[in-house]
Amino acid sequence: QAQLVESGGGLVQPGDSLRLSCTTNGDIGGYNIDYYNMGWFRQTLGREREFVAGMTWGGRDYVGDSGKDRFTISRDVGKNTLYLQMNNLKPADTAVYYCAASTSGVISSTTSYKYWGQGTQVTVTS
């Protein structure tokens, strides 16, 4: 059972915005999200999971090339929730988006992450 839960996906048109949320539905090792490096990844059928954005436990954020100047990662520690604000969405952004938590390793690498959500579908089409 996934300990992280994503929400906020949906069907939108090109140029629209979405905000994805990620919170916990159980124990992720006994800590809140600000204990971990957190990441957003996305995956389409037949392709490897791709890094979208990440935030270190100290609050430093990174955005992958696919989301540069369009996506923003943030967190609300009080709500124990991670966000991904996506603006000016394109059909190429269509994918299942996953939230993940890591204690170490390269923030953009899937192998660094121990906890994963089940994903939320984002579809961008006219």
C-alpha positions as a Markdown table, in Angstrom:
| # | Residue | x | y | z |
|---|---|---|---|---|
| 1 | Gln | 0.0 | 0.0 | 0.0 |
| 2 | Ala | 1.4 | 3.4 | -1.0 |
| 3 | Gln | 2.2 | 5.7 | 1.8 |
| 4 | Leu | 2.1 | 8.7 | -0.4 |
| 5 | Val | -1.1 | 9.9 | -2.1 |
| 6 | Glu | -1.2 | 12.2 | -5.1 |
| 7 | Ser | -4.2 | 14.3 | -6.2 |
| 8 | Gly | -5.0 | 17.1 | -8.5 |
| 9 | Gly | -4.6 | 15.5 | -11.9 |
| 10 | Gly | -7.2 | 15.8 | -14.6 |
| 11 | Leu | -8.0 | 16.5 | -18.2 |
| 12 | Val | -7.1 | 20.0 | -19.3 |
| 13 | Gln | -6.4 | 21.9 | -22.5 |
| 14 | Pro | -3.0 | 23.2 | -23.7 |
| 15 | Gly | -2.1 | 26.4 | -21.9 |
| 16 | Asp | -4.1 | 25.5 | -18.8 |
| 17 | Ser | -2.7 | 25.0 | -15.3 |
| 18 | Leu | -2.9 | 22.3 | -12.7 |
| 19 | Arg | -1.6 | 22.0 | -9.1 |
| 20 | Leu | -0.8 | 18.5 | -8.0 |
| 21 | Ser | -0.7 | 17.7 | -4.3 |
| 22 | Cys | 1.1 | 14.9 | -2.4 |
| 23 | Thr | 0.5 | 13.9 | 1.2 |
| 24 | Thr | 0.9 | 10.8 | 3.3 |
| 25 | Asn | -1.8 | 8.3 | 4.1 |
| 26 | Gly | 0.3 | 6.5 | 6.6 |
| 27 | Asp | 3.7 | 6.1 | 8.0 |
| 28 | Ile | 6.7 | 7.0 | 5.9 |
| 29 | Gly | 9.2 | 5.8 | 8.3 |
| 30 | Gly | 7.8 | 7.9 | 11.1 |
| 31 | Tyr | 8.7 | 11.3 | 9.7 |
| 32 | Asn | 7.0 | 14.1 | 7.8 |
| 33 | Ile | 7.8 | 15.2 | 4.3 |
| 34 | Asp | 10.3 | 17.8 | 5.5 |
| 35 | Tyr | 12.5 | 15.0 | 6.7 |
| 36 | Tyr | 12.9 | 13.7 | 3.2 |
| 37 | Asn | 14.1 | 14.8 | -0.2 |
| 38 | Met | 10.9 | 14.8 | -2.1 |
| 39 | Gly | 10.4 | 14.4 | -5.8 |
| 40 | Trp | 7.9 | 14.5 | -8.6 |
| 41 | Phe | 8.3 | 12.1 | -11.5 |
| 42 | Arg | 6.1 | 11.3 | -14.5 |
| 43 | Gln | 5.7 | 8.3 | -16.7 |
| 44 | Thr | 4.0 | 7.5 | -20.0 |
| 45 | Leu | 3.4 | 4.0 | -21.4 |
| 46 | Gly | 6.5 | 2.3 | -22.6 |
| 47 | Arg | 8.9 | 5.0 | -21.3 |
| 48 | Glu | 11.0 | 5.2 | -18.2 |
| 49 | Arg | 9.9 | 7.3 | -15.3 |
| 50 | Glu | 11.2 | 10.9 | -15.8 |
| 51 | Phe | 12.3 | 13.4 | -13.1 |
| 52 | Val | 10.1 | 16.5 | -13.1 |
| 53 | Ala | 11.0 | 18.4 | -9.9 |
| 54 | Gly | 12.5 | 17.8 | -6.5 |
| 55 | Met | 12.9 | 19.5 | -3.1 |
| 56 | Thr | 15.5 | 18.7 | -0.6 |
| 57 | Trp | 14.7 | 18.3 | 3.1 |
| 58 | Gly | 16.3 | 21.8 | 3.5 |
| 59 | Gly | 14.0 | 23.4 | 1.0 |
| 60 | Arg | 16.2 | 23.7 | -2.0 |
| 61 | Asp | 14.2 | 23.1 | -5.2 |
| 62 | Tyr | 15.1 | 21.7 | -8.6 |
| 63 | Val | 13.1 | 21.5 | -11.7 |
| 64 | Gly | 13.9 | 19.2 | -14.7 |
| 65 | Asp | 14.3 | 20.5 | -18.2 |
| 66 | Ser | 10.8 | 19.5 | -19.2 |
| 67 | Gly | 9.3 | 21.9 | -16.7 |
| 68 | Lys | 11.7 | 24.8 | -16.7 |
| 69 | Asp | 9.9 | 28.1 | -16.5 |
| 70 | Arg | 6.6 | 26.4 | -16.2 |
| 71 | Phe | 6.6 | 24.1 | -13.2 |
| 72 | Thr | 7.2 | 25.0 | -9.5 |
| 73 | Ile | 7.6 | 22.7 | -6.6 |
| 74 | Ser | 6.7 | 23.7 | -3.1 |
| 75 | Arg | 5.6 | 22.3 | 0.2 |
| 76 | Asp | 3.5 | 23.2 | 3.2 |
| 77 | Val | 5.1 | 21.7 | 6.2 |
| 78 | Gly | 2.2 | 22.4 | 8.4 |
| 79 | Lys | -0.1 | 20.4 | 6.1 |
| 80 | Asn | 2.6 | 17.8 | 5.4 |
| 81 | Thr | 1.9 | 18.3 | 1.7 |
| 82 | Leu | 4.1 | 18.7 | -1.3 |
| 83 | Tyr | 2.9 | 20.6 | -4.4 |
| 84 | Leu | 3.7 | 20.8 | -8.1 |
| 85 | Gln | 2.3 | 23.9 | -9.8 |
| 86 | Met | 2.2 | 23.3 | -13.5 |
| 87 | Asn | 1.5 | 26.2 | -15.8 |
| 88 | Asn | 1.2 | 26.5 | -19.6 |
| 89 | Leu | 0.6 | 22.8 | -19.9 |
| 90 | Lys | 1.4 | 21.0 | -23.2 |
| 91 | Pro | 0.2 | 17.8 | -24.7 |
| 92 | Ala | 3.8 | 16.4 | -24.1 |
| 93 | Asp | 3.1 | 16.8 | -20.3 |
| 94 | Thr | 0.5 | 14.1 | -20.5 |
| 95 | Ala | 1.6 | 11.3 | -18.1 |
| 96 | Val | 1.0 | 9.7 | -14.8 |
| 97 | Tyr | 2.6 | 11.9 | -12.1 |
| 98 | Tyr | 4.2 | 10.3 | -9.1 |
| 99 | Cys | 5.3 | 11.7 | -5.8 |
| 100 | Ala | 8.2 | 10.1 | -4.0 |
| 101 | Ala | 10.3 | 10.4 | -0.8 |
| 102 | Ser | 14.0 | 9.8 | -0.4 |
| 103 | Thr | 16.5 | 9.9 | 2.4 |
| 104 | Ser | 19.7 | 10.2 | 0.3 |
| 105 | Gly | 21.1 | 10.0 | -3.2 |
| 106 | Val | 20.7 | 12.0 | -6.4 |
| 107 | Ile | 17.4 | 13.8 | -6.2 |
| 108 | Ser | 16.7 | 13.3 | -9.9 |
| 109 | Ser | 17.2 | 9.5 | -9.9 |
| 110 | Thr | 14.4 | 7.1 | -9.3 |
| 111 | Thr | 16.7 | 4.7 | -7.5 |
| 112 | Ser | 17.2 | 7.2 | -4.7 |
| 113 | Tyr | 13.5 | 7.0 | -3.6 |
| 114 | Lys | 12.1 | 4.6 | -1.1 |
| 115 | Tyr | 8.5 | 5.7 | -0.8 |
| 116 | Trp | 6.2 | 6.2 | -3.8 |
| 117 | Gly | 2.6 | 7.1 | -4.4 |
| 118 | Gln | 0.3 | 5.4 | -6.9 |
| 119 | Gly | 0.2 | 8.4 | -9.2 |
| 120 | Thr | -2.3 | 10.8 | -10.7 |
| 121 | Gln | -3.1 | 11.1 | -14.3 |
| 122 | Val | -2.6 | 14.4 | -16.2 |
| 123 | Thr | -4.0 | 14.6 | -19.7 |
| 124 | Val | -3.4 | 17.6 | -21.8 |
| 125 | Thr | -5.4 | 17.7 | -25.0 |
| 126 | Ser | -7.4 | 20.0 | -27.2 |
